[in-house]
Amino acid sequence: MTPLEDRATGCVAGAAVGDALGGATEGWTPEQIVDRYGGRVEGIVPPYNEDWRNARPIAPYHKGDGHITDDTLMTHALIRVYEKTGGHLGAYSMAEHLVPELMGEKRWIPELEAEALPLQRIFLAEKWIVARLHYGHVDPREAGVGNIVNCGAAMYVAPVGIVNAADPDAAYAEAIDLAGAHQSSYGREAAGIMAAAVAEAMRPGATADSVVATCLRLAKDGTRAAIESVCEAAAGLGHWDGSFETLRAAMRPYDTVADTYRDQGLGARRPSRVHSIEELPLALAFLVIAKGDYRDTVLGGVNYGRDADSIASMGGAIAGALGGLASVPQEWVEQVATASRTDLVAPGLAIAEVARRVHADDLARRRGHEAAFADLDRR
C-alpha cells in the first residue's frame, strides 16, 4: 500500500469508525452518557435509548451497536461520484451526480436495518439537496441559500481533501464550490476548512499543529474565531476526559445551538458572519489534546456528546489521514464493518485512485499553462 493509499484509507475508515462510535451518544450530555453507560465510553456500545424504534429524532434509527450513520452514507456516496466523474467536483456535480446517488439506488442502511434509498435516511438538511436541485431546478451554485446552516456539508467532505492531498488551498476552493449547492454561510465555510484540514493531514510530515495552522490560515469570520478560541483552550489540556466544560465555554460565543442541545431557539442554524458550527472546532480541539492520536481524538468527540457522531467522524477523518490505516484500531474497523455490513477500506482505496488520476490531469494542465504563459512572456 502506498502512503497515499494508507492515508486515504485511514481517513475514510477513520471517519466511519468515529461516526459509528459517536452515533450512540449523539444528542446527550457528558453527564447523561456516563450515567447511561456506567462511565466513559471506550468503544462500541448499544444505543443510548434501548427502545430506539420509539426514540428521537423524528425517525426510528438504530444508532449504536457499531452502526454507521448518515455521515458515512454521504461520504461513501461522494466517493462514488468521484469515481464516476474522475475529476474535480463543483456545484453542478451535486446536481448531476450526487442527487442520483441519493435517490436512484437502494443500499443497506444500518440504522434502518433494511435496504432503502439513502434519501430515506439522510437528515432534512441533506434532503434539501434533492428538493432544491431535482424538484426545484435551482441554479446549483445558489441552491444552498436558505438551507439549515449546520455541519451537513462538512460531515462528508473529507474525500475532497484526499483528492487534493497535500494542497489544502485547492481542497478549500473545491469544497466551497461543491458545498454551494448544499449550504451557505458558516456551514459552507466549515466544509471548505474541513476539506483543507484533510488535505493538510494527507501531506507527509503533517502534524496536528500544522493542520490547525492551515485551518486558521484559510478560515474566515466566525469559523476562524471559533477554531482559534477552542484550539487555544485545548492546548492547555492534557486529556479529553475533564476537558468538556472548558471546550464548551470556548465554543459557546460562536455557536447558535443552545447548551440544551435539543431545545434550540429561533436564532439557531441561521446564516451569520460571526458564528460557526460546533463540530469542526471541537474535532480539531480533540485532535490537539490527543496530539494527533486517533483513539483519543475520537473518544473525546464520542464522550462530549451533542453532535457526537459528526465530531468524532471529522476528528477521525483528520487523525486517520495523519496516522494512516494502522492508526485506526483494527478491532473497531472490523466490528463496525461487520455491524454495518459495509466495507470501510475499499472506499478509501477507490478515492486514492481517483486522487492519483486527478493529480496526473492537473499536472498536465499546469504544464500546458506554464508553456503557454512562457510563450506569452517571451521577448
N, C-alpha and C positions, 0 to 999 in steps of 0.2 A: 504494500500500500504506500503510495507517495505521500509526502507531507500534505499536499493539497487534499487528497482523499481522506487522510487521517483527521485533519482539522474539520473538513466538511462533514464527515460522519459524526465526529464528536459534537459538532454544533447541532445538527439535526436530531440525532438521538438524544443529546443532552437536553434539548428543548422539550422533546416529547416526554422524557422521564420527569423533568421538573413539572411539566403540565399535569401528568398523571398523579404525582405525589401531592401537588398543591390542590388538585380538584377536590380532595376530601375535606379540606379545611377552608375552602373558599367561602367568604361571607361572614366569617366568625372572628371573634377577638382572640388574642393570645390566651387570655384567661379562660374563655369558653373551650378552646382547643385543649388546654391542659386538663380541664375538668372532664371533658368527654373521653380523652384517651389515657387519663391517669398519668400525665406527664408530657414532655415534649415529643413530638412526632419525629421518629428517626428513620422512617422508611414507608413502605406501602401499608396503608391502614384501611379499614372499612369505611363506608360513608359516615359522615358526621351524624346524619339522621338515618337510622336503620330503616325507617318507613319512607324510603326515598321516593317511592311512587306517589306519595301524597305530600311531599316536601316542596318548599320553594326551591328554585324560582318558578316561573309560570308554567313549566312543563316538567313531567317526571323524568329526571335524569339520574342515572345510576353513576354518581360520582364516587371516587374512591375505588378500592379493590384493584388498583393498577390501571384504571380506565383513562385513556387519553380523552381530552375534551375538544371543543371547537377550535381551540388554539392550534392543535396539531392537525386537525382535519383541514383547516385553512392553509396551514404551512405546506402540507403534502399536496394540496390542490394547486398551490402556486408553483411548486416544483414541477408538477405535470404540465403546467402552462409553459414553463421554461423549456421543458423537453420538446414540446410541440413546436415552439417558435424558434428555438435555437439561437436566440439573440436577446438583446436588451428589451426591457418592457417599459411601457408608458401607460397613460390613462386609457388609451384606446385598446390596449391589450386586456384591460379589465373587462371591457365590454365585449370584445371579440372572442376571448378565450376563457377568462375566469368565470363569467356568468354561465356558459355552458357546462363548466366543471361542477358548478353548484346545483344545477337543475337538470342535468342531462343523463346522469347515470347513477344507479343505486350503488352504495358502498356500505360496508359493515360499519355501523355506528355503535361503539361500545356502550355509550351511555343510554342508548335506546334498546340495547340488546336485540338489534334487528338490522336487516338491510333496509336502507332508506336513502332518499336523496339527501346530500349534505344540507341542502336548503331547509330541510325539515328539522335540522338540529341547530344550525347557527343562530346566533343572537340577533335581535332586532336591528342592531347597527350594521350587521353584515347582510341581513335580508334587504336592507336599503339598497345595496348594490344591484340586486336583481330588480327591485321595484323601479329604481330610477333608470337603469340602463336598458333592461329588457322591455319593460312595460311603458316607461315614461319617455324613452328615446332622448334622454337628456344628453347634451354635449358631455362626453366623458371627462373632459378637463374641468368641468364645473359641477359634476354630479355629486361631489362630496359636500357641497354647501348645503346647510340645513340639517345635516345628519347629527345624531348624538355625537358630541365630541368626547371620545373615550380612547381606550387603548386598542380599539378594534383593528386598526391597520398595523400598529406597531407589533401586535402579538404574532403576526405571521410573516413579517417582512424579512426575517433572517436570511432566506435564500438570496435576496438582493445583495446582501453583504458578501455572501460566498461567491456569487457571480462576479462581483467587483473586488475580489480578495486582494488585500494589501493596498487598496485605493479607496480610502474612506470618503474622499471628496466626490468621486464618481458614484459611490454607493448612495450617498446622501442625495445627490441630484436625481438619480434614477428612482429612488424611493419616493421623493417628493412628487415627481411626475406621476408615478403609478398611483400613489395614495390620493391624488387629487380626485380620482373617481369614487373615492370611498369616504374620505374625511376632509375636514377643514381645520383651520386654526391649530391649536397646540396638539390635537390628535394627529394631524398630518405632519407637523413638525417632529413629533415623537417617532413617527415611522422613519423619517429621514435619519434621525440620530441613532435609532436602533440599528438600522442598516449600516451606518458608518461605524458603529461600535463593533459589529461583527466583522466588517471588512478590516478594521484595525487588528482585531483579535486573530484574524487569519494570518497576519503578517509574521514571518519568522522573527523572533526576538521581542514580540509584543508582550506587554505585561498588563496587569490590572490598572496600574497607574497610567500607562500610555493610552489605554482605552478611554479612561476618564478624561485625560488631557485632550484627546481627539474630540470627544463629545463636547467639551467646553469650548473648543476652538470653533466648532461648527454650529452649535446650538444658538437659537435666537430667543429673545424675550423671556417669558416666564419659564420656559423649558430649561434655558441655561441657568437662570437664577435658582431653580429648584434643584438641579443636578449639583450646582456648586454648594448650596446650603446643606443638602443631605450628605454629600460625599465629604464635606469638611467635618460634619458631625461624626461620620463613620470612621474617619481617620484616627479619632481619639478612642475608638472602641476596640476591645481585644477579641470579642466573640459575639456571635449573633444572639446568643442567649443573654438577656439583660439589656439588649440594645433597642428594643421596640419603642419605648416611650421617648427616648432621645431622638430616634429617627422620625417618629411621627410628629414630634414637636418641630423638627426642622422642615418637614414637608407641609405641615398644616397651612401656612400662609399662602401656599401656591395651589392647593388642592380645592376643587369645588365640591368634592364629595364629603359629606359630613363625617364626624367621628362616629356617629351612629350610622354605620355603613348602609344599612337597608332603609334608612329613613331620610332621604335626601330632599333638600329644599328646591325651590324654583330656580335657584341660580346654578344648580348642578349641571355639569356637562354642556355648558353653553360656550360659544366662542369667546375668546379673551386673549389679549396680548400679555397679560400679567400672570396667567395661571398655567398649570401643567398637569398632565396625567400623573398619577402617583406611581404607577407600576415601574416605569423605566428608571426614575431616580432611585427607587428602593432596590431594584435589581442591581444597579451599579453600586449602591451603598453596601449591599451584602457581598458583592464581588470584592470591594475594597477591604472590608473587615476580614474576609477569608483569604485575602492576598491571592486571589485567583483560583483558589481551591474549589473544585466542582462541588463536592459533597456539602461543604459548609455554605457555599453560595446558595445552593438550592434549599437546604434545610432552613436557612434564615427566612427565605420567602415563604416556605410552607408554614412555618410556625408564626409568622407575622399575621397571617390571616388576611381579612379583607379580600382583595382580588388575588388570592394566594396562587392560583394556578398560573395566571399571567406573569406575576412577579417571578415565580420560580422558573417558569418557562423561558422568560427573557434572560434571567441570570444564568440558567442552564445552557442556553444557546451561546452566550458570550464565553462562559467558563469552559464549555466543551470545545469551542473553537480555539481557545488559548491552549488547552491541555491535550487536545486530540481525543480519540475514541477511548483510549485506555484510562483517561481521567474520569470517565463516567462509570460508576460501579457496574461491573458486568452483571451481577445478580439483579440489579434494578432493571437493566436493559432487557434481560431475559424475562423477568416477571411481568414487566409492562407489555412487552411484545406478545407474550402468551395470553395475558388477561385481555388485551385489546384486539387480539387476532390480527396484529399489524406488524409488518416488518419495519423496524426502526432504523436499520442500517442502509438498506437498499436506496431509499430516497436521498441519503447523503452522498452515496456513490454516484447517483444519477445527476445531482446538481453539480458535483465536482467535474463530471464530464462536460456538462453544459458550460461551466466556467472555463474549462480548457479551450473549448471551441470558440467561445465568445472572445477570449483573450487573443487567440490567433487572428480572428477577424479584426479586432481592434488594432492589433499591431500592424496588420497590412494596411488598414485605413490610415493610421498615423504616418506610416512610411510614405504612402501616396501623398498625403498632405504636406509632409516635410519636403518632398521632392518638388511639389507644385509651388510651395512658398519660396523655396530656394531659387526657382526659375523666375519668380516674380521680383525677387530682390537682387537679381544678378545685374551687375553694372557692365 
